């Protein structure tokens, strides 16, 4: 069986667990524009930090900003000569207003047919979780031939005001 087939098999064997983790992430109302959600923003960042540690990222760091933390993680086990892939994403979401247009509560994920409905499911918590789960499937079944780094922020939905300064200070 190829490495790709083995990784896909791992994912399929663990599908229900990964779906549950995704739903848990979607339940966090990480609304970056709402000061009342500051603890939820930290909870979303902590959720991702724990997931990244659990899949084998060798360094996971949170960087405080004036608004919401930036999360950095890496696995450089492939070595200094291997290519490096940087994955950028965000864990904040837009406010769910107007609430009367939702068929279910925005932070109570619901599966209806082939779709999962929740605030952030497609922008961008779904993509972040898909990337983490895909990487986990590879790391748990084979050796990664490249280095991987994650940069996940909590301010994209408000224009990423802390990102430029962070990148300038952390360019190495």
FIKOLZA-1660 file (N, C-alpha, C; in steps of 0.1 Angstrom, whole numbers, plus 5000, padded with zeros to 4 digits):
% residues 172
   i   px   py   pz ch aa at
   1 5009 4988 5000  A  X  N
   1 5000 5000 5000  A  X CA
   1 5009 5012 5000  A  X  C
   2 5005 5022 4992  A  X  N
   2 5013 5035 4991  A  X CA
   2 5011 5043 5004  A  X  C
   3 5020 5053 5006  A  X  N
   3 5019 5062 5017  A  X CA
   3 5006 5070 5017  A  X  C
   4 5002 5074 5005  A  X  N
   4 4990 5081 5004  A  X CA
   4 4978 5072 5008  A  X  C
   5 4978 5060 5003  A  X  N
   5 4967 5051 5006  A  X CA
   5 4966 5048 5021  A  X  C
   6 4978 5046 5027  A  X  N
   6 4979 5044 5042  A  X CA
   6 4973 5056 5050  A  X  C
   7 4977 5068 5045  A  X  N
   7 4972 5080 5052  A  X CA
   7 4957 5081 5051  A  X  C
   8 4952 5078 5039  A  X  N
   8 4937 5079 5037  A  X CA
   8 4930 5068 5045  A  X  C
   9 4936 5056 5046  A  X  N
   9 4930 5046 5055  A  X CA
   9 4930 5050 5069  A  X  C
  10 4941 5057 5074  A  X  N
  10 4941 5062 5088  A  X CA
  10 4930 5072 5090  A  X  C
  11 4928 5081 5080  A  X  N
  11 4917 5091 5081  A  X CA
  11 4904 5084 5082  A  X  C
  12 4901 5075 5073  A  X  N
  12 4888 5068 5073  A  X CA
  12 4886 5060 5086  A  X  C
  13 4896 5054 5091  A  X  N
  13 4894 5047 5104  A  X CA
  13 4892 5056 5116  A  X  C
  14 4896 5068 5115  A  X  N
  14 4894 5078 5126  A  X CA
  14 4884 5089 5122  A  X  C
  15 4876 5087 5112  A  X  N
  15 4867 5097 5107  A  X CA
  15 4858 5103 5118  A  X  C
  16 4851 5094 5125  A  X  N
  16 4842 5099 5135  A  X CA
  16 4848 5107 5146  A  X  C
  17 4860 5103 5150  A  X  N
  17 4868 5111 5160  A  X CA
  17 4871 5125 5155  A  X  C
  18 4876 5125 5142  A  X  N
  18 4880 5138 5136  A  X CA
  18 4868 5147 5134  A  X  C
  19 4857 5141 5130  A  X  N
  19 4844 5149 5129  A  X CA
  19 4840 5155 5142  A  X  C
  20 4841 5147 5153  A  X  N
  20 4838 5152 5166  A  X CA
  20 4847 5164 5170  A  X  C
  21 4860 5163 5167  A  X  N
  21 4869 5173 5170  A  X CA
  21 4866 5186 5163  A  X  C
  22 4862 5184 5150  A  X  N
  22 4858 5196 5142  A  X CA
  22 4846 5203 5147  A  X  C
  23 4836 5195 5151  A  X  N
  23 4824 5200 5157  A  X CA
  23 4827 5207 5170  A  X  C
  24 4836 5202 5178  A  X  N
  24 4840 5208 5191  A  X CA
  24 4846 5222 5188  A  X  C
  25 4854 5223 5177  A  X  N
  25 4860 5236 5173  A  X CA
  25 4850 5246 5169  A  X  C
  26 4840 5241 5161  A  X  N
  26 4830 5250 5156  A  X CA
  26 4821 5255 5167  A  X  C
  27 4820 5249 5178  A  X  N
  27 4812 5253 5189  A  X CA
  27 4817 5266 5196  A  X  C
  28 4830 5268 5194  A  X  N
  28 4837 5280 5200  A  X CA
  28 4833 5292 5193  A  X  C
  29 4826 5302 5199  A  X  N
  29 4822 5314 5193  A  X CA
  29 4834 5324 5192  A  X  C
  30 4843 5321 5183  A  X  N
  30 4856 5329 5182  A  X CA
  30 4853 5341 5173  A  X  C
  31 4845 5351 5178  A  X  N
  31 4842 5363 5171  A  X CA
  31 4851 5374 5174  A  X  C
  32 4861 5377 5165  A  X  N
  32 4872 5386 5169  A  X CA
  32 4867 5400 5171  A  X  C
  33 4855 5404 5165  A  X  N
  33 4851 5418 5167  A  X CA
  33 4843 5420 5180  A  X  C
  34 4840 5409 5187  A  X  N
  34 4832 5410 5199  A  X CA
  34 4841 5409 5212  A  X  C
  35 4843 5420 5219  A  X  N
  35 4851 5420 5231  A  X CA
  35 4846 5409 5241  A  X  C
  36 4833 5406 5241  A  X  N
  36 4828 5396 5250  A  X CA
  36 4833 5382 5247  A  X  C
  37 4838 5380 5235  A  X  N
  37 4843 5367 5231  A  X CA
  37 4858 5366 5233  A  X  C
  38 4865 5374 5240  A  X  N
  38 4879 5373 5242  A  X CA
  38 4884 5360 5247  A  X  C
  39 4877 5355 5257  A  X  N
  39 4880 5341 5263  A  X CA
  39 4878 5330 5252  A  X  C
  40 4867 5332 5244  A  X  N
  40 4865 5322 5234  A  X CA
  40 4876 5323 5223  A  X  C
  41 4881 5334 5220  A  X  N
  41 4892 5335 5211  A  X CA
  41 4904 5328 5216  A  X  C
  42 4907 5329 5229  A  X  N
  42 4918 5322 5235  A  X CA
  42 4915 5307 5235  A  X  C
  43 4902 5303 5237  A  X  N
  43 4898 5289 5237  A  X CA
  43 4901 5283 5223  A  X  C
  44 4897 5290 5213  A  X  N
  44 4899 5285 5199  A  X CA
  44 4914 5283 5196  A  X  C
  45 4922 5293 5200  A  X  N
  45 4937 5292 5199  A  X CA
  45 4942 5280 5207  A  X  C
  46 4938 5279 5219  A  X  N
  46 4942 5267 5227  A  X CA
  46 4938 5254 5221  A  X  C
  47 4926 5253 5216  A  X  N
  47 4921 5241 5209  A  X CA
  47 4931 5237 5198  A  X  C
  48 4934 5247 5190  A  X  N
  48 4943 5244 5178  A  X CA
  48 4957 5240 5183  A  X  C
  49 4962 5247 5193  A  X  N
  49 4975 5244 5199  A  X CA
  49 4976 5230 5204  A  X  C
  50 4965 5225 5211  A  X  N
  50 4965 5212 5215  A  X CA
  50 4964 5202 5204  A  X  C
  51 4956 5205 5194  A  X  N
  51 4955 5196 5182  A  X CA
  51 4969 5195 5175  A  X  C
  52 4976 5206 5173  A  X  N
  52 4989 5206 5167  A  X CA
  52 4999 5198 5175  A  X  C
  53 4999 5200 5188  A  X  N
  53 5008 5192 5196  A  X CA
  53 5005 5177 5195  A  X  C
  54 4992 5173 5195  A  X  N
  54 4988 5159 5195  A  X CA
  54 4991 5152 5182  A  X  C
  55 4993 5160 5171  A  X  N
  55 4996 5153 5158  A  X CA
  55 5011 5152 5156  A  X  C
  56 5019 5158 5164  A  X  N
  56 5033 5157 5163  A  X CA
  56 5041 5169 5158  A  X  C
  57 5035 5181 5160  A  X  N
  57 5042 5193 5157  A  X CA
  57 5052 5194 5168  A  X  C
  58 5065 5197 5165  A  X  N
  58 5076 5196 5175  A  X CA
  58 5077 5209 5182  A  X  C
  59 5072 5220 5177  A  X  N
  59 5072 5233 5184  A  X CA
  59 5058 5239 5182  A  X  C
  60 5052 5243 5192  A  X  N
  60 5039 5250 5192  A  X CA
  60 5040 5262 5201  A  X  C
  61 5039 5274 5196  A  X  N
  61 5040 5286 5204  A  X CA
  61 5028 5296 5201  A  X  C
  62 5024 5302 5212  A  X  N
  62 5014 5313 5211  A  X CA
  62 5021 5326 5214  A  X  C
  63 5018 5336 5205  A  X  N
  63 5023 5349 5206  A  X CA
  63 5012 5359 5209  A  X  C
  64 5012 5365 5220  A  X  N
  64 5002 5375 5224  A  X CA
  64 5003 5387 5214  A  X  C
  65 4992 5393 5211  A  X  N
  65 4992 5406 5204  A  X CA
  65 4983 5415 5212  A  X  C
  66 4981 5427 5207  A  X  N
  66 4973 5437 5214  A  X CA
  66 4958 5433 5214  A  X  C
  67 4955 5423 5205  A  X  N
  67 4941 5420 5203  A  X CA
  67 4939 5405 5206  A  X  C
  68 4943 5396 5196  A  X  N
  68 4941 5382 5198  A  X CA
  68 4954 5375 5194  A  X  C
  69 4957 5363 5201  A  X  N
  69 4970 5357 5199  A  X CA
  69 4972 5351 5185  A  X  C
  70 4985 5350 5181  A  X  N
  70 4989 5343 5169  A  X CA
  70 4995 5330 5173  A  X  C
  71 4992 5319 5166  A  X  N
  71 4997 5306 5169  A  X CA
  71 5006 5302 5158  A  X  C
  72 5018 5297 5163  A  X  N
  72 5028 5292 5154  A  X CA
  72 5031 5278 5157  A  X  C
  73 5033 5269 5148  A  X  N
  73 5037 5256 5150  A  X CA
  73 5046 5251 5139  A  X  C
  74 5054 5241 5142  A  X  N
  74 5063 5236 5132  A  X CA
  74 5067 5221 5135  A  X  C
  75 5070 5215 5124  A  X  N
  75 5076 5201 5124  A  X CA
  75 5087 5202 5114  A  X  C
  76 5099 5202 5118  A  X  N
  76 5111 5204 5109  A  X CA
  76 5119 5191 5109  A  X  C
  77 5113 5180 5112  A  X  N
  77 5120 5167 5113  A  X CA
  77 5126 5163 5100  A  X  C
  78 5121 5168 5089  A  X  N
  78 5126 5164 5075  A  X CA
  78 5141 5170 5073  A  X  C
  79 5145 5180 5081  A  X  N
  79 5158 5185 5081  A  X CA
  79 5160 5198 5073  A  X  C
  80 5171 5204 5076  A  X  N
  80 5174 5218 5070  A  X CA
  80 5174 5218 5055  A  X  C
  81 5177 5207 5049  A  X  N
  81 5178 5207 5034  A  X CA
  81 5165 5204 5027  A  X  C
  82 5155 5200 5035  A  X  N
  82 5142 5197 5029  A  X CA
  82 5134 5210 5027  A  X  C
  83 5125 5209 5017  A  X  N
  83 5116 5221 5015  A  X CA
  83 5107 5223 5027  A  X  C
  84 5102 5235 5028  A  X  N
  84 5093 5239 5039  A  X CA
  84 5080 5244 5034  A  X  C
  85 5069 5239 5039  A  X  N
  85 5056 5244 5035  A  X CA
  85 5051 5252 5047  A  X  C
  86 5047 5265 5044  A  X  N
  86 5040 5273 5054  A  X CA
  86 5025 5273 5051  A  X  C
  87 5017 5270 5062  A  X  N
  87 5003 5270 5060  A  X CA
  87 4998 5281 5069  A  X  C
  88 4990 5291 5062  A  X  N
  88 4984 5302 5069  A  X CA
  88 4969 5299 5071  A  X  C
  89 4964 5304 5082  A  X  N
  89 4949 5303 5083  A  X CA
  89 4945 5312 5095  A  X  C
  90 4932 5312 5098  A  X  N
  90 4927 5320 5109  A  X CA
  90 4916 5312 5116  A  X  C
  91 4915 5315 5129  A  X  N
  91 4905 5308 5137  A  X CA
  91 4894 5317 5142  A  X  C
  92 4894 5330 5137  A  X  N
  92 4883 5339 5141  A  X CA
  92 4872 5338 5130  A  X  C
  93 4860 5342 5134  A  X  N
  93 4848 5342 5125  A  X CA
  93 4841 5355 5126  A  X  C
  94 4832 5357 5116  A  X  N
  94 4824 5369 5115  A  X CA
  94 4812 5367 5125  A  X  C
  95 4807 5378 5130  A  X  N
  95 4795 5377 5139  A  X CA
  95 4783 5369 5131  A  X  C
  96 4775 5362 5138  A  X  N
  96 4765 5355 5130  A  X CA
  96 4752 5362 5127  A  X  C
  97 4752 5375 5129  A  X  N
  97 4740 5383 5126  A  X CA
  97 4737 5383 5111  A  X  C
  98 4724 5384 5107  A  X  N
  98 4712 5384 5115  A  X CA
  98 4708 5369 5120  A  X  C
  99 4706 5368 5132  A  X  N
  99 4704 5354 5138  A  X CA
  99 4691 5348 5133  A  X  C
 100 4681 5356 5129  A  X  N
 100 4668 5350 5124  A  X CA
 100 4670 5343 5111  A  X  C
 101 4681 5345 5104  A  X  N
 101 4683 5338 5091  A  X CA
 101 4689 5324 5093  A  X  C
 102 4693 5321 5105  A  X  N
 102 4699 5308 5107  A  X CA
 102 4688 5297 5110  A  X  C
 103 4689 5286 5104  A  X  N
 103 4680 5275 5107  A  X CA
 103 4683 5268 5120  A  X  C
 104 4695 5269 5125  A  X  N
 104 4699 5264 5138  A  X CA
 104 4709 5274 5144  A  X  C
 105 4712 5273 5156  A  X  N
 105 4721 5282 5163  A  X CA
 105 4734 5282 5156  A  X  C
 106 4741 5293 5154  A  X  N
 106 4753 5294 5146  A  X CA
 106 4765 5286 5153  A  X  C
 107 4765 5285 5166  A  X  N
 107 4776 5277 5173  A  X CA
 107 4771 5264 5179  A  X  C
 108 4760 5259 5173  A  X  N
 108 4755 5245 5176  A  X CA
 108 4755 5238 5162  A  X  C
 109 4767 5232 5159  A  X  N
 109 4768 5226 5145  A  X CA
 109 4758 5215 5143  A  X  C
 110 4752 5216 5131  A  X  N
 110 4742 5206 5127  A  X CA
 110 4745 5200 5113  A  X  C
 111 4744 5187 5113  A  X  N
 111 4745 5180 5100  A  X CA
 111 4732 5178 5094  A  X  C
 112 4730 5184 5082  A  X  N
 112 4717 5182 5075  A  X CA
 112 4721 5177 5061  A  X  C
 113 4717 5165 5058  A  X  N
 113 4721 5159 5045  A  X CA
 113 4736 5157 5045  A  X  C
 114 4742 5162 5034  A  X  N
 114 4757 5161 5032  A  X CA
 114 4764 5173 5038  A  X  C
 115 4758 5182 5045  A  X  N
 115 4764 5195 5049  A  X CA
 115 4764 5196 5064  A  X  C
 116 4774 5203 5069  A  X  N
 116 4775 5207 5083  A  X CA
 116 4774 5222 5083  A  X  C
 117 4764 5226 5091  A  X  N
 117 4761 5240 5092  A  X CA
 117 4766 5246 5106  A  X  C
 118 4774 5256 5106  A  X  N
 118 4778 5264 5117  A  X CA
 118 4786 5276 5113  A  X  C
 119 4786 5286 5121  A  X  N
 119 4795 5298 5118  A  X CA
 119 4809 5293 5118  A  X  C
 120 4816 5296 5107  A  X  N
 120 4830 5293 5105  A  X CA
 120 4833 5280 5099  A  X  C
 121 4822 5272 5096  A  X  N
 121 4824 5259 5090  A  X CA
 121 4832 5260 5076  A  X  C
 122 4829 5270 5069  A  X  N
 122 4836 5271 5056  A  X CA
 122 4846 5283 5056  A  X  C
 123 4846 5292 5065  A  X  N
 123 4855 5303 5066  A  X CA
 123 4859 5305 5080  A  X  C
 124 4869 5300 5085  A  X  N
 124 4879 5291 5078  A  X CA
 124 4882 5280 5087  A  X  C
 125 4874 5277 5097  A  X  N
 125 4877 5266 5106  A  X CA
 125 4877 5253 5099  A  X  C
 126 4869 5251 5088  A  X  N
 126 4869 5239 5081  A  X CA
 126 4882 5236 5074  A  X  C
 127 4888 5246 5067  A  X  N
 127 4900 5245 5061  A  X CA
 127 4912 5242 5070  A  X  C
 128 4912 5249 5082  A  X  N
 128 4922 5247 5092  A  X CA
 128 4922 5233 5097  A  X  C
 129 4910 5228 5100  A  X  N
 129 4909 5214 5105  A  X CA
 129 4912 5204 5095  A  X  C
 130 4908 5206 5082  A  X  N
 130 4911 5197 5071  A  X CA
 130 4926 5196 5070  A  X  C
 131 4933 5207 5070  A  X  N
 131 4948 5207 5069  A  X CA
 131 4954 5199 5081  A  X  C
 132 4950 5202 5093  A  X  N
 132 4955 5195 5104  A  X CA
 132 4953 5180 5104  A  X  C
 133 4941 5176 5100  A  X  N
 133 4937 5162 5100  A  X CA
 133 4945 5155 5088  A  X  C
 134 4946 5162 5077  A  X  N
 134 4954 5156 5066  A  X CA
 134 4969 5154 5070  A  X  C
 135 4974 5164 5077  A  X  N
 135 4988 5163 5081  A  X CA
 135 4989 5152 5092  A  X  C
 136 4980 5151 5101  A  X  N
 136 4980 5140 5111  A  X CA
 136 4980 5127 5104  A  X  C
 137 4972 5125 5094  A  X  N
 137 4970 5112 5087  A  X CA
 137 4984 5108 5081  A  X  C
 138 4991 5118 5076  A  X  N
 138 5005 5115 5071  A  X CA
 138 5015 5112 5082  A  X  C
 139 5015 5121 5092  A  X  N
 139 5025 5119 5103  A  X CA
 139 5023 5106 5111  A  X  C
 140 5010 5102 5112  A  X  N
 140 5008 5089 5120  A  X CA
 140 5011 5077 5112  A  X  C
 141 5013 5078 5099  A  X  N
 141 5014 5066 5090  A  X CA
 141 5027 5065 5083  A  X  C
 142 5035 5077 5082  A  X  N
 142 5047 5076 5075  A  X CA
 142 5056 5088 5079  A  X  C
 143 5067 5090 5073  A  X  N
 143 5076 5101 5076  A  X CA
 143 5074 5112 5066  A  X  C
 144 5072 5124 5071  A  X  N
 144 5070 5135 5063  A  X CA
 144 5082 5140 5055  A  X  C
 145 5082 5141 5042  A  X  N
 145 5094 5144 5034  A  X CA
 145 5097 5159 5034  A  X  C
 146 5089 5167 5040  A  X  N
 146 5091 5182 5040  A  X CA
 146 5089 5187 5054  A  X  C
 147 5094 5199 5057  A  X  N
 147 5091 5206 5069  A  X CA
 147 5078 5213 5068  A  X  C
 148 5070 5214 5078  A  X  N
 148 5057 5221 5078  A  X CA
 148 5057 5231 5089  A  X  C
 149 5052 5243 5086  A  X  N
 149 5050 5253 5096  A  X CA
 149 5036 5259 5095  A  X  C
 150 5029 5262 5106  A  X  N
 150 5016 5268 5106  A  X CA
 150 5017 5282 5112  A  X  C
 151 5010 5291 5106  A  X  N
 151 5008 5304 5112  A  X CA
 151 4993 5307 5112  A  X  C
 152 4987 5306 5124  A  X  N
 152 4972 5308 5125  A  X CA
 152 4969 5320 5134  A  X  C
 153 4961 5329 5129  A  X  N
 153 4958 5341 5136  A  X CA
 153 4944 5342 5139  A  X  C
 154 4941 5351 5149  A  X  N
 154 4927 5353 5153  A  X CA
 154 4922 5367 5150  A  X  C
 155 4928 5374 5140  A  X  N
 155 4924 5387 5136  A  X CA
 155 4921 5389 5121  A  X  C
 156 4920 5379 5114  A  X  N
 156 4918 5380 5099  A  X CA
 156 4905 5387 5096  A  X  C
 157 4894 5384 5104  A  X  N
 157 4881 5390 5101  A  X CA
 157 4880 5405 5105  A  X  C
 158 4891 5410 5111  A  X  N
 158 4892 5424 5114  A  X CA
 158 4904 5431 5107  A  X  C
 159 4909 5424 5097  A  X  N
 159 4919 5430 5088  A  X CA
 159 4933 5427 5092  A  X  C
 160 4935 5417 5101  A  X  N
 160 4949 5413 5105  A  X CA
 160 4958 5424 5110  A  X  C
 161 4953 5433 5119  A  X  N
 161 4961 5444 5123  A  X CA
 161 4974 5441 5130  A  X  C
 162 4976 5429 5136  A  X  N
 162 4988 5425 5143  A  X CA
 162 4998 5417 5134  A  X  C
 163 4993 5413 5122  A  X  N
 163 5001 5403 5115  A  X CA
 163 5014 5409 5109  A  X  C
 164 5013 5421 5103  A  X  N
 164 5025 5427 5097  A  X CA
 164 5036 5428 5107  A  X  C
 165 5033 5434 5119  A  X  N
 165 5043 5436 5129  A  X CA
 165 5049 5422 5134  A  X  C
 166 5040 5412 5135  A  X  N
 166 5044 5399 5140  A  X CA
 166 5054 5393 5130  A  X  C
 167 5051 5394 5117  A  X  N
 167 5060 5388 5106  A  X CA
 167 5073 5396 5106  A  X  C
 168 5073 5409 5107  A  X  N
 168 5085 5417 5108  A  X CA
 168 5094 5413 5119  A  X  C
 169 5088 5410 5131  A  X  N
 169 5096 5407 5143  A  X CA
 169 5100 5392 5143  A  X  C
 170 5093 5383 5135  A  X  N
 170 5096 5369 5136  A  X CA
 170 5100 5364 5122  A  X  C
 171 5106 5372 5114  A  X  N
 171 5109 5368 5100  A  X CA
 171 5119 5356 5099  A  X  C
 172 5127 5354 5109  A  X  N
 172 5136 5343 5109  A  X CA
 172 5129 5330 5111  A  X  C
% end
